[in-house]
């Protein structure tokens, strides 16, 4: 084989084969070969997180709400059933349990759960084995109480899957709601939650002191109404999708919650080279357009918020052997992102329809995005107008710099972005005349390097975000100050070379990524550090992983004003080697 053919062969695997897709047409997806299964019995997969403080209680009641086998479901609408809140059941908190089992060979798939049109869970599947796997996603969905108390609404689940003679895995899904009466559980601010949603409704408490962390009184879904999907499908940077909404005049607080996942040519957007690199080297991959992406939120034509999402890796991604049986951070419970729109109520409270839209800067096919507008309203007899005004929108500062230097297939490219904004507005409601000031700063830096004629690729990325929300009285006294800091560092290396067998390639892979978060409210704080380090190798042919080995280490540490929780997990070659949890928050650094 000549050098040029060798190089082309390696580049094919480097740009195309290493990455998973979640598309039904998996031209660039890896799947574990059935001979790699190391377990003779079905075994559980896990996403490392902390236990909820009330799930050790016996539920007041529970409601199995959904059962379906997702086989050939691609292109079909979500599967929907009726939901009603349980009667004669006292509860303060609700947990969604999403149970899945699968046996055979199958790619990872994206899925979601909607209640009355509002998304309450974005999740993805693990890649199964011939012996079978199963897992459970447990999520606190109490913040959706205003929907959970409703009668005769629609529960919808979407999981697009394809089944044929080769890919035989059918995902068996069960959804159950568990209702807990957790009035006496330490660490829960239950005075701001509901005592009995059926008899008492949702109470408005704590807003005067800026501690209104109870569920919203009303949630308006910003999602698609099409027959085939409830999320918006975004395929280019010019596309904006959303809905027209009319905000109740007695609204005094508004927060937009956004769900997002990335697929196809943008599933690994943070490793995409610039288009010039692809064109100059006559490559056929469509995974380009650079490595900067940002989700944008607009009201009418005004940009009111944005964020760079955490780079969730699906279970077919980078090296599928990393994610057995410990999946990547966020793979089973993808994060949602909040943008405080309270300073913009002066724009929204005019009895007119406003278009809330979502887009993705620099995106290529494709992204799945939707949102929920959480609204808190004055508890008074209508008409009960709240007065509001935008004081200062200012001029958001945005700067992005791109540079690249290549000699053929080797070289580097770098992107650095900074966005800074500050907006303020007052709201005069039953809680008083309060001014909310939201300051946000986002810093994004990505660098990609190619070595050895393009067969080695290194990606280094970091995202830093800081949001400060201050609430002032009508005399200018600070009532509350909340600071949220997030950081998402990522380091990834992939090396490709011909294997000893014909038509195969040996790939060496390393990944180190982390979710770091700290929230401060007055004198109290909440912090989370969640980090994974993975390394491994695999021999691949077409889309199959024929052989390989991998190790995954993870440390998880959570601390709040009540206590702390830490967990250390390690896995090797598909086997869970260690899983140690502690309430002392003492753990060894990776």
BAGU-852072 format. One line per field, with one value per residue (C-alpha): residue number from 1; residue in three letters; z, y, x negated. Coordinates in steps of 0.05 Angstrom, whole numbers, plus 5000, padded with zeros to 4 digits. Layout:
// BAGU-852072
pos	[NUM  ...]
code	[Ala  ...]
pz	[Z  ...]
py	[Y  ...]
px	[X  ...]
This chain:
// BAGU-852072
pos	[1  2  3  4  5  6  7  8  9  10  11  12  13  14  15  16  17  18  19  20  21  22  23  24  25  26  27  28  29  30  31  32  33  34  35  36  37  38  39  40  41  42  43  44  45  46  47  48  49  50  51  52  53  54  55  56  57  58  59  60  61  62  63  64  65  66  67  68  69  70  71  72  73  74  75  76  77  78  79  80  81  82  83  84  85  86  87  88  89  90  91  92  93  94  95  96  97  98  99  100  101  102  103  104  105  106  107  108  109  110  111  112  113  114  115  116  117  118  119  120  121  122  123  124  125  126  127  128  129  130  131  132  133  134  135  136  137  138  139  140  141  142  143  144  145  146  147  148  149  150  151  152  153  154  155  156  157  158  159  160  161  162  163  164  165  166  167  168  169  170  171  172  173  174  175  176  177  178  179  180  181  182  183  184  185  186  187  188  189  190  191  192  193  194  195  196  197  198  199  200  201  202  203  204  205  206  207  208  209  210  211  212  213  214  215  216  217  218  219  220  221  222  223  224  225  226  227  228  229  230  231  232  233  234  235  236  237  238  239  240  241  242  243  244  245  246  247  248  249  250  251  252  253  254  255  256  257  258  259  260  261  262  263  264  265  266  267  268  269  270  271  272  273  274  275  276  277  278  279  280  281  282  283  284  285  286  287  288  289  290  291  292  293  294  295  296  297  298  299  300  301  302  303  304  305  306  307  308  309  310  311  312  313  314  315  316  317  318  319  320  321  322  323  324  325  326  327  328  329  330  331  332  333  334  335  336  337  338  339  340  341  342  343  344  345  346  347  348  349  350  351  352  353  354  355  356  357  358  359  360  361  362  363  364  365  366  367  368  369  370  371  372  373  374  375  376  377  378  379  380  381  382  383  384  385  386  387  388  389  390  391  392  393  394  395  396  397  398  399  400  401  402  403  404  405  406  407  408  409  410  411  412  413  414  415  416  417  418  419  420  421  422  423  424  425  426  427  428  429  430  431  432  433  434  435  436  437  438  439  440  441  442  443  444  445  446  447  448  449  450  451  452  453  454  455  456  457  458  459  460  461  462  463  464  465  466  467  468  469  470  471  472  473  474  475  476  477  478  479  480  481  482  483  484  485  486  487  488  489  490  491  492  493  494  495  496  497  498  499  500  501  502  503  504  505  506  507  508  509  510  511  512  513  514  515  516  517  518  519  520  521  522  523  524  525  526  527  528  529  530  531  532  533  534  535  536  537  538  539  540  541  542  543  544  545  546  547  548  549  550  551  552  553  554  555  556  557  558  559  560  561  562  563  564  565  566  567  568  569  570  571  572  573  574  575  576  577  578  579  580  581  582  583  584  585  586  587  588  589  590]
code	[Unk  Unk  Unk  Unk  Unk  Unk  Unk  Unk  Unk  Unk  Unk  Unk  Unk  Unk  Unk  Unk  Unk  Unk  Unk  Unk  Unk  Unk  Unk  Unk  Unk  Unk  Unk  Unk  Unk  Unk  Unk  Unk  Unk  Unk  Unk  Unk  Unk  Unk  Unk  Unk  Unk  Unk  Unk  Unk  Unk  Unk  Unk  Unk  Unk  Unk  Unk  Unk  Unk  Unk  Unk  Unk  Unk  Unk  Unk  Unk  Unk  Unk  Unk  Unk  Unk  Unk  Unk  Unk  Unk  Unk  Unk  Unk  Unk  Unk  Unk  Unk  Unk  Unk  Unk  Unk  Unk  Unk  Unk  Unk  Unk  Unk  Unk  Unk  Unk  Unk  Unk  Unk  Unk  Unk  Unk  Unk  Unk  Unk  Unk  Unk  Unk  Unk  Unk  Unk  Unk  Unk  Unk  Unk  Unk  Unk  Unk  Unk  Unk  Unk  Unk  Unk  Unk  Unk  Unk  Unk  Unk  Unk  Unk  Unk  Unk  Unk  Unk  Unk  Unk  Unk  Unk  Unk  Unk  Unk  Unk  Unk  Unk  Unk  Unk  Unk  Unk  Unk  Unk  Unk  Unk  Unk  Unk  Unk  Unk  Unk  Unk  Unk  Unk  Unk  Unk  Unk  Unk  Unk  Unk  Unk  Unk  Unk  Unk  Unk  Unk  Unk  Unk  Unk  Unk  Unk  Unk  Unk  Unk  Unk  Unk  Unk  Unk  Unk  Unk  Unk  Unk  Unk  Unk  Unk  Unk  Unk  Unk  Unk  Unk  Unk  Unk  Unk  Unk  Unk  Unk  Unk  Unk  Unk  Unk  Unk  Unk  Unk  Unk  Unk  Unk  Unk  Unk  Unk  Unk  Unk  Unk  Unk  Unk  Unk  Unk  Unk  Unk  Unk  Unk  Unk  Unk  Unk  Unk  Unk  Unk  Unk  Unk  Unk  Unk  Unk  Unk  Unk  Unk  Unk  Unk  Unk  Unk  Unk  Unk  Unk  Unk  Unk  Unk  Unk  Unk  Unk  Unk  Unk  Unk  Unk  Unk  Unk  Unk  Unk  Unk  Unk  Unk  Unk  Unk  Unk  Unk  Unk  Unk  Unk  Unk  Unk  Unk  Unk  Unk  Unk  Unk  Unk  Unk  Unk  Unk  Unk  Unk  Unk  Unk  Unk  Unk  Unk  Unk  Unk  Unk  Unk  Unk  Unk  Unk  Unk  Unk  Unk  Unk  Unk  Unk  Unk  Unk  Unk  Unk  Unk  Unk  Unk  Unk  Unk  Unk  Unk  Unk  Unk  Unk  Unk  Unk  Unk  Unk  Unk  Unk  Unk  Unk  Unk  Unk  Unk  Unk  Unk  Unk  Unk  Unk  Unk  Unk  Unk  Unk  Unk  Unk  Unk  Unk  Unk  Unk  Unk  Unk  Unk  Unk  Unk  Unk  Unk  Unk  Unk  Unk  Unk  Unk  Unk  Unk  Unk  Unk  Unk  Unk  Unk  Unk  Unk  Unk  Unk  Unk  Unk  Unk  Unk  Unk  Unk  Unk  Unk  Unk  Unk  Unk  Unk  Unk  Unk  Unk  Unk  Unk  Unk  Unk  Unk  Unk  Unk  Unk  Unk  Unk  Unk  Unk  Unk  Unk  Unk  Unk  Unk  Unk  Unk  Unk  Unk  Unk  Unk  Unk  Unk  Unk  Unk  Unk  Unk  Unk  Unk  Unk  Unk  Unk  Unk  Unk  Unk  Unk  Unk  Unk  Unk  Unk  Unk  Unk  Unk  Unk  Unk  Unk  Unk  Unk  Unk  Unk  Unk  Unk  Unk  Unk  Unk  Unk  Unk  Unk  Unk  Unk  Unk  Unk  Unk  Unk  Unk  Unk  Unk  Unk  Unk  Unk  Unk  Unk  Unk  Unk  Unk  Unk  Unk  Unk  Unk  Unk  Unk  Unk  Unk  Unk  Unk  Unk  Unk  Unk  Unk  Unk  Unk  Unk  Unk  Unk  Unk  Unk  Unk  Unk  Unk  Unk  Unk  Unk  Unk  Unk  Unk  Unk  Unk  Unk  Unk  Unk  Unk  Unk  Unk  Unk  Unk  Unk  Unk  Unk  Unk  Unk  Unk  Unk  Unk  Unk  Unk  Unk  Unk  Unk  Unk  Unk  Unk  Unk  Unk  Unk  Unk  Unk  Unk  Unk  Unk  Unk  Unk  Unk  Unk  Unk  Unk  Unk  Unk  Unk  Unk  Unk  Unk  Unk  Unk  Unk  Unk  Unk  Unk  Unk  Unk  Unk  Unk  Unk  Unk  Unk  Unk  Unk  Unk  Unk  Unk  Unk  Unk  Unk  Unk  Unk  Unk  Unk  Unk  Unk  Unk  Unk  Unk  Unk  Unk  Unk  Unk  Unk  Unk  Unk  Unk  Unk  Unk  Unk  Unk  Unk  Unk  Unk  Unk  Unk  Unk  Unk  Unk  Unk  Unk  Unk  Unk  Unk  Unk  Unk  Unk  Unk  Unk  Unk  Unk  Unk  Unk]
pz	[5000  4980  5028  4996  5002  5074  5090  5058  5095  5162  5149  5133  5202  5236  5210  5198  5239  5310  5322  5338  5307  5335  5263  5236  5177  5217  5164  5218  5279  5319  5351  5396  5361  5394  5409  5457  5507  5571  5613  5607  5645  5633  5674  5694  5665  5708  5704  5766  5806  5877  5909  5919  5993  5996  5954  6016  6037  6016  5962  5981  5915  5847  5778  5722  5664  5601  5570  5499  5457  5409  5347  5279  5304  5261  5228  5270  5319  5394  5429  5473  5531  5579  5646  5708  5776  5829  5875  5950  5953  5993  5961  5959  5909  5846  5814  5743  5733  5661  5657  5595  5575  5509  5480  5414  5372  5365  5361  5416  5406  5432  5470  5509  5552  5547  5593  5564  5511  5560  5558  5627  5608  5551  5551  5507  5506  5519  5465  5483  5480  5459  5532  5547  5588  5629  5667  5704  5699  5764  5759  5807  5766  5823  5787  5736  5791  5756  5700  5745  5782  5717  5695  5628  5594  5546  5565  5503  5493  5432  5417  5343  5329  5269  5271  5216  5208  5234  5285  5327  5391  5411  5469  5521  5559  5622  5653  5725  5769  5844  5891  5958  6019  6042  6091  6144  6102  6123  6069  6028  6027  6032  6055  5983  5954  5954  6014  5976  5904  5896  5954  5963  5895  5888  5941  5929  5985  5994  5934  5976  6001  5934  5955  5909  5889  5889  5825  5775  5775  5699  5647  5573  5526  5471  5428  5359  5342  5283  5275  5275  5333  5393  5391  5339  5287  5273  5213  5201  5237  5202  5229  5287  5315  5370  5388  5398  5471  5510  5582  5638  5664  5736  5721  5767  5749  5685  5671  5604  5610  5547  5528  5474  5442  5381  5328  5258  5233  5295  5348  5361  5343  5392  5349  5281  5240  5198  5128  5098  5126  5095  5028  5022  5036  4991  5048  5041  5114  5129  5201  5194  5204  5262  5335  5363  5378  5421  5434  5426  5456  5426  5443  5376  5344  5409  5435  5509  5528  5504  5529  5505  5522  5560  5509  5527  5495  5475  5487  5416  5419  5417  5441  5457  5505  5552  5568  5593  5644  5667  5616  5604  5644  5624  5576  5613  5640  5593  5628  5615  5618  5651  5627  5674  5634  5693  5672  5605  5635  5618  5545  5553  5598  5544  5528  5460  5428  5429  5390  5433  5388  5393  5347  5347  5324  5271  5271  5217  5216  5266  5334  5374  5416  5454  5518  5575  5598  5673  5700  5772  5780  5835  5873  5868  5835  5763  5737  5776  5732  5749  5727  5697  5657  5625  5656  5619  5565  5549  5491  5500  5486  5439  5411  5373  5345  5299  5276  5240  5212  5170  5128  5090  5140  5201  5240  5288  5293  5352  5370  5429  5445  5499  5512  5567  5582  5636  5637  5691  5700  5755  5771  5816  5844  5909  5934  5925  5873  5860  5810  5781  5751  5712  5693  5651  5623  5580  5559  5507  5483  5436  5404  5356  5334  5280  5278  5239  5172  5204  5238  5309  5334  5400  5424  5484  5503  5563  5576  5634  5652  5708  5722  5777  5794  5843  5870  5897  5937  5914  5957  5924  5981  5958  5980  5949  5907  5872  5836  5790  5762  5713  5679  5627  5612  5560  5533  5479  5437  5381  5343  5283  5248  5205  5243  5230  5198  5129  5125  5199  5238  5308  5347  5412  5450  5512  5543  5605  5616  5674  5698  5753  5784  5844  5865  5921  5953  6009  6058  6033  5973  5932  5894  5846  5815  5767  5727  5682  5655  5602  5559  5513  5446  5394  5328  5281  5214  5179  5237  5282  5342  5334  5396  5447  5519  5560  5630  5659  5725  5755  5817  5838  5896  5917  5976  6001  6066  6096  6079  6025  5982  5944  5899  5865  5808  5763  5706  5662  5600  5613  5687  5746  5788  5844  5866  5933  5962  6023  6059  6083  6015  6021  5957  5922  5861  5795]
py	[5000  5067  5125  5165  5107  5096  5169  5168  5105  5135  5200  5162  5130  5192  5239  5191  5128  5151  5190  5169  5203  5187  5192  5132  5130  5116  5125  5151  5112  5060  5001  4948  4881  4827  4786  4841  4825  4803  4788  4727  4760  4826  4879  4951  5013  5076  5150  5174  5225  5236  5206  5252  5269  5243  5179  5137  5151  5107  5143  5168  5139  5121  5119  5074  5119  5091  5026  5018  4978  5024  4984  5016  5085  5130  5184  5168  5217  5210  5155  5189  5168  5205  5230  5255  5275  5222  5233  5225  5230  5281  5299  5353  5324  5282  5236  5211  5141  5124  5050  5019  4950  4925  4863  4853  4902  4974  5045  5096  5136  5203  5205  5254  5258  5313  5328  5373  5394  5414  5373  5344  5296  5293  5226  5179  5104  5058  5010  4940  4872  4804  4786  4848  4912  4956  5022  5072  5147  5179  5253  5302  5336  5376  5441  5420  5417  5466  5413  5352  5373  5374  5325  5290  5317  5283  5247  5237  5197  5199  5150  5143  5073  5028  4952  4904  4838  4868  4919  4879  4919  4941  4990  4972  5034  5043  5111  5117  5177  5171  5222  5236  5273  5301  5356  5334  5319  5360  5405  5415  5484  5456  5521  5544  5480  5452  5418  5385  5408  5378  5415  5477  5492  5525  5577  5641  5647  5674  5722  5785  5761  5736  5663  5643  5575  5541  5513  5562  5576  5568  5535  5552  5501  5531  5468  5444  5428  5383  5313  5282  5316  5361  5387  5437  5410  5462  5449  5515  5578  5619  5580  5606  5566  5583  5603  5665  5673  5721  5730  5738  5809  5787  5754  5778  5729  5692  5640  5604  5532  5504  5431  5417  5359  5357  5303  5285  5326  5370  5315  5329  5403  5418  5376  5403  5436  5499  5489  5515  5455  5406  5442  5452  5378  5353  5315  5287  5295  5344  5352  5422  5495  5503  5487  5545  5535  5576  5568  5635  5658  5716  5755  5779  5804  5818  5772  5762  5704  5651  5594  5545  5475  5422  5373  5310  5247  5193  5120  5108  5167  5173  5101  5061  5017  5078  5075  5004  5002  5075  5124  5194  5256  5275  5218  5191  5259  5314  5381  5437  5511  5569  5641  5692  5736  5776  5841  5835  5833  5906  5884  5823  5849  5887  5838  5828  5765  5759  5709  5670  5635  5589  5583  5556  5601  5569  5504  5451  5391  5380  5403  5385  5444  5465  5502  5516  5586  5583  5640  5661  5702  5743  5704  5753  5759  5783  5835  5842  5876  5876  5938  5928  5965  5949  5998  5983  5932  5962  5937  5864  5857  5801  5784  5723  5711  5654  5633  5574  5551  5488  5454  5402  5357  5381  5445  5478  5521  5562  5599  5646  5678  5726  5750  5798  5828  5865  5879  5908  5919  5933  5896  5926  5868  5846  5832  5905  5945  5903  5913  5852  5859  5801  5803  5747  5732  5673  5655  5600  5575  5517  5493  5434  5407  5355  5314  5257  5275  5286  5218  5246  5298  5335  5377  5425  5465  5504  5541  5589  5621  5668  5694  5743  5759  5816  5838  5909  5942  6007  6044  6010  5962  5894  5842  5781  5764  5697  5679  5618  5596  5539  5510  5454  5435  5381  5347  5293  5257  5207  5170  5124  5074  5012  4949  4882  4856  4879  4934  4950  5008  5013  5073  5101  5147  5190  5235  5280  5322  5355  5392  5442  5486  5532  5571  5622  5653  5702  5665  5594  5557  5494  5463  5404  5374  5316  5291  5231  5206  5153  5119  5059  5027  4992  4957  4979  4955  4998  5015  4956  4955  4885  4886  4934  4955  5016  5044  5098  5134  5183  5227  5262  5312  5352  5400  5446  5481  5417  5365  5333  5271  5242  5181  5147  5099  5060  5011  4970  4929  4931  4913  4958  4953  5002  5043  5078  5131  5174  5230  5259  5290  5264  5234  5226  5270  5233]
px	[5000  4970  4960  5016  5065  5043  5056  5125  5143  5122  5158  5222  5221  5197  5250  5307  5304  5285  5348  5419  5479  5548  5571  5608  5559  5497  5444  5398  5419  5381  5416  5387  5382  5423  5360  5337  5392  5358  5420  5465  5523  5559  5524  5540  5509  5501  5491  5455  5494  5517  5579  5638  5647  5719  5716  5701  5773  5831  5869  5938  5961  5933  5962  5936  5952  5920  5895  5871  5822  5784  5766  5776  5797  5754  5796  5857  5889  5877  5916  5968  6013  6059  6033  6071  6046  6060  6119  6120  6045  6006  5940  5887  5838  5842  5790  5791  5764  5744  5728  5697  5673  5645  5614  5577  5537  5558  5531  5543  5606  5632  5697  5741  5803  5855  5913  5968  5918  5862  5799  5781  5725  5673  5636  5597  5589  5531  5507  5532  5500  5526  5534  5574  5567  5613  5612  5655  5655  5682  5697  5728  5783  5815  5802  5855  5909  5956  5961  5958  6022  6062  6116  6122  6060  6013  5948  5905  5840  5796  5740  5723  5696  5684  5685  5663  5626  5561  5584  5632  5637  5706  5709  5761  5782  5823  5839  5863  5877  5863  5895  5861  5886  5819  5840  5791  5730  5669  5640  5703  5733  5802  5834  5826  5855  5926  5958  6014  6020  6089  6122  6080  6049  5981  5967  5927  5875  5806  5805  5796  5729  5707  5710  5767  5740  5808  5837  5865  5940  5944  5901  5908  5875  5832  5832  5852  5924  5908  5935  5866  5830  5837  5766  5741  5692  5639  5594  5559  5537  5590  5649  5690  5749  5797  5868  5910  5930  5973  5949  6001  6003  5993  5925  5869  5813  5794  5741  5729  5705  5672  5659  5608  5570  5524  5521  5498  5440  5443  5445  5372  5374  5317  5270  5292  5236  5249  5277  5212  5174  5224  5225  5149  5136  5193  5226  5296  5318  5374  5353  5328  5348  5300  5308  5349  5423  5470  5544  5581  5647  5685  5748  5774  5709  5672  5618  5633  5589  5540  5497  5444  5470  5433  5402  5442  5411  5461  5445  5421  5375  5298  5290  5353  5312  5306  5380  5390  5421  5407  5434  5408  5428  5499  5511  5572  5596  5574  5571  5620  5598  5635  5636  5669  5716  5745  5710  5747  5817  5824  5821  5866  5923  5962  6017  5984  5956  5880  5839  5790  5740  5680  5620  5549  5491  5446  5486  5489  5537  5563  5586  5649  5672  5734  5751  5800  5817  5827  5871  5886  5950  5982  6035  6092  6159  6154  6148  6084  6033  5959  5922  5852  5800  5733  5684  5619  5607  5539  5497  5476  5402  5384  5316  5291  5222  5203  5134  5104  5038  5032  4979  5018  5053  5013  5022  5070  5131  5156  5220  5230  5297  5319  5390  5410  5478  5516  5590  5635  5710  5759  5823  5877  5919  5950  5879  5860  5822  5761  5705  5670  5600  5572  5498  5468  5399  5380  5309  5297  5230  5216  5152  5144  5076  5060  4996  4965  4996  5064  5069  5063  5112  5112  5170  5166  5227  5252  5317  5324  5390  5409  5479  5496  5568  5581  5649  5655  5710  5742  5692  5633  5617  5591  5642  5608  5547  5539  5475  5470  5402  5393  5332  5328  5255  5244  5181  5185  5132  5143  5088  5099  5054  5063  5076  5042  5106  5129  5181  5176  5148  5118  5142  5115  5162  5158  5210  5211  5273  5307  5369  5351  5405  5413  5474  5472  5533  5517  5473  5490  5463  5472  5414  5406  5343  5355  5295  5281  5214  5215  5163  5165  5152  5194  5188  5243  5269  5321  5367  5351  5305  5274  5229  5202  5194  5212  5211  5256  5245  5294  5297  5360  5364  5425  5430  5485  5504  5532  5478  5439  5433  5375  5368  5308  5321  5274  5287  5241  5258  5332  5329  5344  5281  5297  5357  5347  5393  5385  5420  5354  5335  5264  5238  5172  5160  5155]
